[in-house]
Amino acid sequence: MKKRIIGIAIALIMALSVTVSTEAAQLQEKKNAKEYQMILDQDIVKNTSTLMQLSAWKKTKPGEYPVSTDSEKWKSLSSIESAIACDMPREFTSECSTKELVEYAIKYPFLMDILAFDSLSEGMDHLREKSGLFKELFEREDRFGELINKYLVTNTDFKVLSETNDLCKSGYDSVMFLEVYLGLNIGELTDSEKKTVIEEFTKKTQRKDQNTRNTVFSKMFIEAVEQAGEVLPEESLAGIIELIVPEGCVEYGKRVDARSANVMCPICGATQTESQLFVNGVTVNALKWVSGGYSVSEIQQLDTYMQTHYPSFVKNLSASSKYNCHSYAWYYDSPYNQYWIDEESEVERIASTWNNWDPNVRNIQFGDKLLFYDGYYCLQHSANALSPTYCASKLGHCGVYTATIVEIAGFYGTPYVEVYVP
């Protein structure tokens, strides 16, 4: 029987065992995982209580947050604390108009977290779980009209983007969020709304190509539409087909290259081919990188985002679309890795060849493997343990980072962690 452990509890216990041995001993005597969760939550709330009060939110203007990424306060917060500080209270969301909620949404500091997941729909679900703002907005009946109105007037400042590599200050993250959400929900729009969104997307894509040759992010609207089970009329994309169809693919709406059986990465547009890997005695399905993916400037932009928004994370390797967290943790922890292991069942097959961890025998240590599960017991992430407190892992399409097990569990919203030992 697999031992599913409250992930945050594991990291809390182990962190305390290193730093405060007396408190750690007391915590380890507790057997109820909910007690660990409660203790950790109380500690975090205490540190961010002044930022979470309703009065602090009422002092902000639509689009402003009680703490900003430019502030010294932000640098002093852990990633979990900063997320809580930016989580709009339910009392405040109910007071905001839909137009105001949209303004807060496009300025939400963690919009680019979408790229830390294997699919855009998973990334959007992550935003909903991470912030009460999105829970409220996504339930408003008039949200599409307000989101479309904002999309029509929201553009990227490419001068700022080229000078700073900042996806947020340039407004790139706002456009991306609007395109991904509208794309994922294209089937719920009226014909008139669809026409308006597609026309604006075409204009923005042409504008992006005029300002920068990096159009990978432009493809995310198309991918979102495809994930929604829709295909846009090709005639509606006249003039930009060559910008959104990756090299080696036959045509828009057909991911597979009939000549080589290559497939397109759903987010970055890299060309991959179906393959198999032999990992610890188990043969698993995987996708092998062939060509394409993020440009040098796009890598710098994603690295800058992580550095600014997650200052407590230590970068080991830059952003890459060649491999994902599961491949990095279980197959090859190197920048030369070219494989993407996507299926949960394949990862669990590899994990089954390892031994279950027994917390009564020893602490987590370097060389152990971690699987992070969400509240529905769906696998979200894999990581390599570095110590009882820290782990290293590939964050989706972003880079490889060292952070506490607590922070990674908080980042992915995964309360359950399985630990495996050699």
C-alpha positions as CSV (number, residue, x, y, z in Angstrom):
1,M,0.0,0.0,0.0
2,K,1.5,3.3,-1.0
3,K,2.0,5.8,1.9
4,R,0.3,9.0,0.9
5,I,1.7,11.7,3.2
6,I,0.5,15.2,3.6
7,G,3.2,16.9,1.5
8,I,3.3,20.1,3.4
9,A,3.4,18.2,6.6
10,I,6.5,16.2,5.4
11,A,8.4,19.4,4.6
12,L,7.3,21.1,7.8
13,I,8.4,18.2,10.0
14,M,11.7,17.8,8.2
15,A,12.4,21.5,8.2
16,L,11.8,21.7,11.9
17,S,13.9,18.6,12.5
18,V,16.9,20.5,11.1
19,T,16.3,23.9,12.5
20,V,14.3,23.5,15.7
21,S,14.9,20.0,17.1
22,T,12.6,20.4,20.1
23,E,9.6,21.5,18.2
24,A,10.3,18.9,15.5
25,A,10.3,16.1,18.1
26,Q,6.9,17.4,19.3
27,L,5.5,17.5,15.8
28,Q,6.8,14.0,14.9
29,E,4.9,12.6,17.9
30,K,1.6,13.8,16.3
31,K,0.0,11.2,14.1
32,N,-2.8,13.2,12.7
33,A,-1.8,14.8,9.3
34,K,-4.6,17.4,9.7
35,E,-2.9,18.7,12.8
36,Y,0.3,19.3,10.8
37,Q,-1.7,21.1,8.1
38,M,-3.4,23.2,10.7
39,I,-0.2,24.2,12.4
40,L,1.5,25.2,9.2
41,D,-1.5,27.2,8.0
42,Q,-1.7,29.1,11.3
43,D,2.0,30.0,11.0
44,I,1.6,31.3,7.5
45,V,-1.6,33.3,8.3
46,K,0.2,34.9,11.2
47,N,3.0,36.1,8.9
48,T,0.6,37.6,6.3
49,S,-2.3,38.6,8.5
50,T,-1.9,42.3,7.9
51,L,-1.9,41.8,4.1
52,M,-5.0,39.5,4.1
53,Q,-7.4,41.8,6.0
54,L,-10.4,43.1,4.1
55,S,-9.4,46.7,5.0
56,A,-6.1,46.3,3.1
57,W,-7.9,45.2,-0.1
58,K,-10.4,48.1,0.2
59,K,-7.5,50.5,0.0
60,T,-6.4,49.2,-3.4
61,K,-7.6,50.3,-6.8
62,P,-8.8,47.7,-9.3
63,G,-5.7,45.9,-10.5
64,E,-3.6,46.7,-7.4
65,Y,-2.6,44.2,-4.8
66,P,-1.8,44.7,-1.1
67,V,1.8,43.7,-1.9
68,S,3.7,44.1,-5.2
69,T,6.6,42.2,-6.7
70,D,8.6,45.4,-6.7
71,S,8.4,45.8,-2.9
72,E,10.9,44.7,-0.3
73,K,8.0,43.0,1.5
74,W,7.6,40.7,-1.4
75,K,11.2,39.6,-1.2
76,S,10.8,38.7,2.4
77,L,7.8,36.4,1.8
78,S,8.0,32.7,0.9
79,S,6.2,31.6,-2.2
80,I,3.3,30.3,-0.1
81,E,3.0,33.5,1.8
82,S,3.0,35.7,-1.3
83,A,0.3,33.6,-2.8
84,I,-1.8,33.9,0.3
85,A,-1.2,37.7,0.4
86,C,-2.5,38.0,-3.2
87,D,-5.6,35.7,-2.5
88,M,-8.5,38.0,-2.6
89,P,-10.9,37.5,0.4
90,R,-14.3,36.1,-0.4
91,E,-16.0,39.2,1.2
92,F,-14.1,41.4,-1.2
93,T,-14.7,39.4,-4.4
94,S,-18.5,39.5,-3.8
95,E,-18.4,43.3,-3.5
96,C,-16.5,43.7,-6.8
97,S,-18.2,44.2,-10.1
98,T,-17.3,41.8,-12.9
99,K,-15.4,44.6,-14.6
100,E,-13.4,45.2,-11.5
101,L,-12.7,41.5,-11.1
102,V,-11.3,41.3,-14.7
103,E,-9.0,44.3,-13.9
104,Y,-7.7,42.4,-10.9
105,A,-7.4,39.2,-12.9
106,I,-5.2,40.6,-15.7
107,K,-2.9,42.0,-13.0
108,Y,-2.7,38.9,-10.9
109,P,1.0,38.4,-10.2
110,F,1.1,34.7,-10.9
111,L,-0.6,34.5,-14.3
112,M,2.5,32.9,-15.9
113,D,2.3,30.0,-13.6
114,I,0.1,28.5,-16.3
115,L,3.3,27.4,-18.0
116,A,4.4,25.4,-15.0
117,F,1.8,22.7,-16.0
118,D,1.7,20.2,-18.9
119,S,-1.5,21.7,-20.3
120,L,-3.2,25.1,-20.5
121,S,-6.4,23.7,-19.0
122,E,-4.5,22.4,-16.0
123,G,-2.8,25.8,-15.6
124,M,-6.1,27.6,-15.7
125,D,-7.5,25.2,-13.1
126,H,-4.5,26.0,-11.0
127,L,-5.4,29.7,-11.0
128,R,-8.9,28.9,-10.0
129,E,-7.7,26.8,-7.0
130,K,-5.0,29.3,-6.0
131,S,-7.1,32.4,-5.9
132,G,-10.6,33.2,-4.8
133,L,-10.6,36.0,-7.4
134,F,-10.7,33.5,-10.3
135,K,-13.2,31.2,-8.5
136,E,-15.6,34.2,-8.3
137,L,-14.8,35.6,-11.8
138,F,-15.3,32.3,-13.6
139,E,-18.8,31.9,-12.1
140,R,-20.0,35.3,-13.2
141,E,-22.6,35.1,-16.0
142,D,-21.4,38.3,-17.6
143,R,-17.7,37.4,-17.5
144,F,-17.2,36.8,-21.2
145,G,-18.4,40.2,-22.3
146,E,-16.1,42.0,-19.8
147,L,-13.2,39.7,-20.7
148,I,-13.6,40.4,-24.4
149,N,-13.9,44.1,-23.8
150,K,-10.7,44.0,-21.9
151,Y,-9.0,41.9,-24.5
152,L,-9.8,44.5,-27.2
153,V,-7.9,47.2,-25.3
154,T,-5.0,45.1,-23.8
155,N,-1.8,44.9,-25.7
156,T,1.8,44.0,-25.0
157,D,4.4,46.8,-24.8
158,F,7.1,45.2,-26.9
159,K,9.6,47.9,-26.1
160,V,9.4,47.2,-22.4
161,L,9.5,43.4,-23.2
162,S,12.7,43.7,-25.3
163,E,14.4,46.0,-22.7
164,T,13.5,44.1,-19.6
165,N,12.4,40.6,-20.6
166,D,9.6,41.2,-18.1
167,L,6.4,39.4,-19.2
168,C,4.4,41.1,-16.6
169,K,5.5,44.7,-16.8
170,S,5.1,44.5,-20.6
171,G,1.5,43.2,-20.3
172,Y,2.3,40.0,-22.1
173,D,1.0,37.9,-19.2
174,S,-2.4,39.8,-19.4
175,V,-2.8,39.1,-23.1
176,M,-1.8,35.5,-22.6
177,F,-4.3,34.9,-19.8
178,L,-7.2,36.5,-21.8
179,E,-6.4,34.5,-24.9
180,V,-6.0,31.2,-23.0
181,Y,-9.2,31.6,-21.1
182,L,-11.3,32.7,-24.1
183,G,-9.7,29.9,-26.1
184,L,-10.6,27.3,-23.6
185,N,-14.1,28.6,-23.4
186,I,-14.6,29.4,-27.1
187,G,-17.6,27.0,-27.3
188,E,-19.5,29.1,-24.8
189,L,-19.2,32.4,-26.8
190,T,-21.8,33.6,-29.2
191,D,-21.0,33.7,-32.9
192,S,-20.6,37.4,-32.7
193,E,-18.2,37.1,-29.7
194,K,-16.2,34.4,-31.4
195,K,-15.8,36.6,-34.5
196,T,-14.7,39.6,-32.4
197,V,-12.1,37.5,-30.5
198,I,-10.7,35.8,-33.6
199,E,-10.3,39.1,-35.4
200,E,-8.5,40.7,-32.4
201,F,-6.3,37.6,-32.0
202,T,-5.3,37.9,-35.7
203,K,-4.4,41.6,-35.2
204,K,-2.4,40.9,-32.1
205,T,-0.5,38.0,-33.7
206,Q,0.5,40.2,-36.6
207,R,1.5,42.9,-34.2
208,K,3.7,40.4,-32.3
209,D,5.4,39.3,-35.5
210,Q,6.2,42.9,-36.4
211,N,7.8,43.6,-33.1
212,T,9.4,40.3,-32.3
213,R,10.2,37.1,-34.2
214,N,9.2,35.1,-31.1
215,T,5.7,33.9,-31.7
216,V,5.7,30.7,-29.6
217,F,3.4,32.3,-27.0
218,S,1.0,33.4,-29.8
219,K,0.2,29.7,-30.4
220,M,-1.4,29.3,-27.0
221,F,-4.7,30.7,-28.1
222,I,-4.9,28.1,-30.9
223,E,-3.9,25.3,-28.5
224,A,-6.5,26.5,-26.0
225,V,-9.2,26.3,-28.7
226,E,-8.0,22.8,-29.6
227,Q,-8.1,21.7,-26.0
228,A,-11.7,22.9,-25.9
229,G,-12.4,20.5,-28.8
230,E,-12.8,23.2,-31.3
231,V,-11.0,24.1,-34.6
232,L,-11.2,27.7,-35.9
233,P,-12.2,28.2,-39.5
234,E,-9.0,28.4,-41.5
235,E,-10.3,31.4,-43.5
236,S,-10.7,33.4,-40.3
237,L,-6.9,33.1,-39.7
238,A,-5.9,34.4,-43.2
239,G,-2.5,36.2,-43.0
240,I,-1.2,34.4,-39.9
241,I,-1.3,30.7,-40.8
242,E,2.4,30.7,-41.4
243,L,3.0,32.2,-37.9
244,I,1.0,29.6,-36.0
245,V,1.7,26.4,-37.8
246,P,5.0,24.9,-36.6
247,E,7.6,23.8,-39.1
248,G,7.1,20.2,-40.1
249,C,3.4,20.0,-39.4
250,V,1.0,19.6,-42.3
251,E,-1.5,22.3,-41.6
252,Y,-3.5,24.1,-38.9
253,G,-5.6,21.7,-36.9
254,K,-3.4,18.7,-37.7
255,R,-0.8,18.2,-35.1
256,V,0.9,15.2,-36.7
257,D,3.4,15.4,-39.5
258,A,2.3,12.5,-41.8
259,R,5.9,12.1,-43.1
260,S,7.6,11.6,-39.8
261,A,4.9,11.0,-37.2
262,N,6.1,14.1,-35.3
263,V,3.8,15.9,-32.9
264,M,3.7,19.5,-31.8
265,C,4.2,20.4,-28.1
266,P,0.8,21.9,-27.1
267,I,2.3,25.0,-25.4
268,C,5.6,25.9,-26.9
269,G,5.2,24.5,-30.5
270,A,8.3,22.3,-30.3
271,T,8.4,19.3,-32.6
272,Q,8.4,16.0,-30.7
273,T,8.3,12.4,-31.8
274,E,6.7,9.4,-30.0
275,S,9.3,7.3,-28.3
276,Q,10.0,4.8,-25.5
277,L,12.3,5.0,-22.6
278,F,13.9,2.2,-20.5
279,V,13.9,3.5,-16.9
280,N,14.9,1.4,-13.9
281,G,13.9,-1.8,-15.7
282,V,10.6,-0.4,-17.0
283,T,9.7,0.6,-20.6
284,V,7.5,3.7,-20.7
285,N,6.0,5.8,-23.4
286,A,7.5,9.3,-23.9
287,L,7.9,12.1,-26.3
288,K,11.4,12.9,-27.6
289,W,12.3,16.5,-28.6
290,V,13.2,16.9,-32.2
291,S,13.5,20.6,-32.9
292,G,12.1,24.0,-32.1
293,G,10.7,25.3,-28.8
294,Y,11.6,28.5,-26.9
295,S,14.0,31.0,-28.3
296,V,16.8,32.5,-26.3
297,S,14.8,35.6,-25.5
298,E,11.7,33.6,-24.4
299,I,13.9,31.5,-22.1
300,Q,15.2,34.7,-20.6
301,Q,11.7,36.0,-20.2
302,L,10.5,32.9,-18.3
303,D,13.6,32.9,-16.1
304,T,13.0,36.6,-15.3
305,Y,9.4,35.8,-14.3
306,M,10.5,33.1,-11.9
307,Q,13.3,35.2,-10.4
308,T,10.9,38.1,-9.8
309,H,7.9,36.3,-8.5
310,Y,9.6,33.4,-6.7
311,P,12.7,35.0,-5.1
312,S,13.0,32.1,-2.6
313,F,13.4,29.6,-5.5
314,V,17.0,29.0,-6.6
315,K,17.5,28.4,-10.3
316,N,19.6,25.4,-11.3
317,L,18.7,25.3,-15.0
318,S,16.9,27.7,-17.4
319,A,13.5,27.2,-18.9
320,S,13.2,24.5,-21.5
321,S,10.5,22.7,-23.4
322,K,12.7,19.6,-24.1
323,Y,11.9,17.7,-20.9
324,N,9.4,17.9,-18.0
325,C,9.5,17.2,-14.2
326,H,8.8,13.5,-14.4
327,S,11.5,12.9,-17.0
328,Y,14.0,15.1,-15.0
329,A,13.3,13.3,-11.7
330,W,13.0,9.7,-12.8
331,Y,15.1,9.5,-16.0
332,Y,17.8,12.1,-16.4
333,D,18.5,15.2,-14.2
334,S,20.5,17.0,-16.9
335,P,19.9,19.9,-19.3
336,Y,20.7,17.4,-22.1
337,N,17.5,15.5,-21.3
338,Q,15.3,15.4,-24.4
339,Y,12.3,13.4,-23.1
340,W,8.9,14.3,-21.9
341,I,7.0,11.7,-19.8
342,D,3.5,12.9,-19.6
343,E,1.2,10.0,-18.5
344,E,0.5,9.5,-14.8
345,S,0.4,5.8,-15.1
346,E,3.8,5.6,-16.7
347,V,5.4,7.7,-13.9
348,E,3.7,5.5,-11.3
349,R,5.0,2.3,-13.0
350,I,8.6,3.7,-12.6
351,A,7.9,4.6,-9.0
352,S,6.7,1.1,-8.3
353,T,10.2,-0.2,-8.9
354,W,11.4,1.9,-5.9
355,N,10.8,1.3,-2.3
356,N,8.2,3.0,-0.1
357,W,9.5,5.4,2.4
358,D,9.0,4.7,6.1
359,P,9.2,7.9,8.2
360,N,9.8,5.7,11.3
361,V,13.0,4.4,9.9
362,R,14.7,7.6,8.6
363,N,14.2,11.1,7.3
364,I,13.9,12.1,3.7
365,Q,17.4,12.3,2.2
366,F,19.3,13.1,-0.9
367,G,18.4,10.7,-3.7
368,D,14.9,10.0,-2.7
369,K,12.1,10.7,-5.2
370,L,8.9,12.7,-4.5
371,L,5.5,12.5,-6.2
372,F,3.1,15.4,-5.6
373,Y,-0.7,14.7,-5.7
374,D,-3.5,17.2,-5.6
375,G,-6.7,16.8,-3.5
376,Y,-8.2,14.5,-6.0
377,Y,-5.1,12.2,-5.9
378,C,-4.1,13.2,-9.4
379,L,-0.4,13.3,-10.0
380,Q,0.8,16.9,-10.6
381,H,4.6,16.9,-10.1
382,S,7.8,14.9,-9.5
383,A,10.9,16.1,-7.7
384,N,14.3,14.9,-6.5
385,A,14.8,15.2,-2.7
386,L,18.1,17.0,-1.8
387,S,17.6,16.9,2.0
388,P,14.8,16.5,4.6
389,T,13.7,20.0,3.7
390,Y,14.7,20.8,0.1
391,C,14.1,19.3,-3.4
392,A,15.0,20.1,-7.0
393,S,12.5,19.9,-9.8
394,K,11.6,21.0,-13.3
395,L,8.6,23.4,-13.1
396,G,6.7,22.6,-16.3
397,H,8.0,24.6,-19.2
398,C,10.0,26.8,-16.8
399,G,13.4,25.9,-15.4
400,V,14.8,23.6,-12.8
401,Y,14.6,25.1,-9.3
402,T,15.6,24.2,-5.7
403,A,13.0,25.1,-3.1
404,T,11.6,23.6,0.1
405,I,9.2,20.7,-0.2
406,V,6.7,23.0,1.5
407,E,6.9,25.6,-1.3
408,I,6.7,23.1,-4.1
409,A,3.6,21.5,-2.5
410,G,2.1,25.0,-2.2
411,F,3.2,26.0,-5.7
412,Y,1.3,23.0,-7.3
413,G,-1.5,22.9,-4.7
414,T,-0.7,19.4,-3.8
415,P,-1.4,18.4,-0.2
416,Y,-0.3,14.8,-0.7
417,V,3.3,13.6,-1.4
418,E,4.5,10.1,-1.9
419,V,8.2,9.5,-1.0
420,Y,10.2,6.7,-2.6
421,V,13.7,5.5,-1.6
422,P,16.3,3.6,-3.6
